[in-house]
Amino acid sequence: MKISEEKCVGCGNCTYACTMGAIYIDPKTRKATVNSDECVECYACYNGLSKEHLPPKTVRFTRRMMSKLWLRFEPDPDICPTDALVPDELSWPRVVRRAFSDPRVPHESTGVTGRGTEEVKTNEISNRIAVGMVGFTIEFGRPGVGVRFYQIQEMSMALAALGVKIQPKNPVTAMMSDVETGKIRDDILNEKVLSAILEITVPVERTEEIIRTVWAVEKKIDTIVVLGVGTRCDEDGEERVVAPILESLGYTLKRAKTNLGLGKLQIRELSNETPVSAKEAVTA
Amino acid sequence: MTNTLHRYGTAESFKDDYVIFALPAKGGAQKGDPKPALKRFLEIALEYNPVNIGDAMNGGATRPTEHTHALEHFAKRPTKPDFQQVIDGAGDPTTFSAVFATREDAEAFVTRIVAEDLGLSINISSSIANALGCCKAAGITRHSVGYSLGFEGIQDNVPNRHVLSLSTMCGHGMISQSLAKKMIDMVKENRLSPDKATASLSRFCSCGIFNPVRAKRIIEEARGKIF
């Protein structure tokens, strides 16, 4: 991302919007400037800030005049008053930053937007996490820290050394030069992204071993790690296997994503139907 | 969709937070056109008082504004969600979501969605107890569960807990901690109303999973320093 020097009026709103804190007002030019090494090309500034398209010269003049009167001209905090943000033409390897950081960009390896994967979300169709298995999503970089691929590689190689299966349909896996060893391709190792998710599947019995490995590695890498653990419920909808293991490791289970198992091989054909009322649907 | 899963906060803080989303499986595993079913999902949600709806490609119900001429600078910007623009703009099949702030609305919606039998995968991201309550109300059992183990090394009682609670409500990380902090500070200074602060944050969420009711509550709590 770049900020047009011609358009920027130095209001500073984009400095707050930047997810990585990579934008600052240069004291010499008094214009917003992007630290491109820290910018992850998430486009939060470009897509999230509203645009006013005010004439830059008029805004600068107004700001100058008002400051002489001890007054300030402040646009709403989520506005770029002069539409000064300009996306860069991204080429390899920098384009990887956007693929992982901008949720509106579908990742070619999964077809899912952003860093996302399907995990247990469609498990009733995909059987991605089978009975007796546990799926780990190991996410790096959130909240507000970011991660470089060489840091992710520390984790992927440590887990691969344990002989675990790294999930193939995952954006991080697509960046590996050797999935067996967890090695990520050399040309992107220093690229920084807002977050990325490493995904593995192991038998339930290995849950504790994996978590202890994650704990050991996350202490060595300068980012934040957040773990998700997905598994199948039993026939009466209870989950009595993995939760006790997690609790024995000291976790208090509060929040979860619950798949209701409503997916079918045939999606309901609705093109020719007229909507039914709530009462009709529920009592049908 | 770990973006809906890992929200910072205690279990109690999710009392008004139900993110329910629908998606088709990838890779041609299902037959039929998912687009009408996904759109129906959103239309049904409107009957149960959602506080946000959205699709992962086009955004939620409160979106950034774009002025066409300079005089609009003096006009009021909308702070209320525009649900119809989400439904009208729903495009390619992706993840569609609806957010509810009360147990009654969420449970009634899930009951209805089960009855509609759309054939899409439906997930609830909320506290474990909230999701179990929805399943019980709808008379179904859980198929799979994905636990959030929380942000490693970040406890429930950190000093910037309100900022984290707000910024992690966009799991894609589009809501910066700096902006969340600024919104809290501006409300504390009475330079901004909680509604406007919430709308400003909502506009950065690119898939409509931000919960403005929970956000407003958190901002109010931060103003009064209630933990």
Interface residues (C-beta under 8 A of the other chain):
Chain A: T15 Y16 A17 C18 T19 M20 G21 C42 A44 N47 G48 L49 S50 K51 E52 H53 L54 P55 T58 P75 D76 P77 D78 P81 S101 P103 R104 T110 G111 V112 T113 G114 G116 E118 E119 V120 K121 T122 N123 E124 I125 S126 I129 G135 T137 E139 G141 R142 P143 G144 K169 L194 S195 I197 V214 W215 E218 I224 V225 V226 L227 G228 V229 G230 T231 R232 C233 E235 D236 G237 E238 E239 V242 A243 L246 Y251 L253 K254 R255 A256 K257 T258 N259 L260 G261 L262 G263 K264 L265 Q266 I267 R268 E269 L270 S271 P275 A278 A281 V282 A284
Chain B: M1 T2 N3 T4 L5 H6 R7 Y8 T10 A11 F14 F21 L23 P24 A25 K26 G27 A29 Q30 K31 G32 D33 P34 P36 A37 R40 E43 I44 E47 A56 M57 P64 T65 E66 H67 T68 H69 A70 E72 H73 R77 T94 T95 V110 T111 R112 I113 V114 A115 E116 D117 L118 G119 L120 S121 I122 N123 I124 S125 S126 S127 I128 A131 L132 C135 A138 I140 T141 R142 H143 S144 V145 G146 Y147 S148 L149 G150 F151 E152 G153 I154 L164 S167 T168 G171 H172 G173 M174 I175 S176 Q177 S178 L179 K182 M183 M186 L192 K196 S200 R203 F204 S206 C207
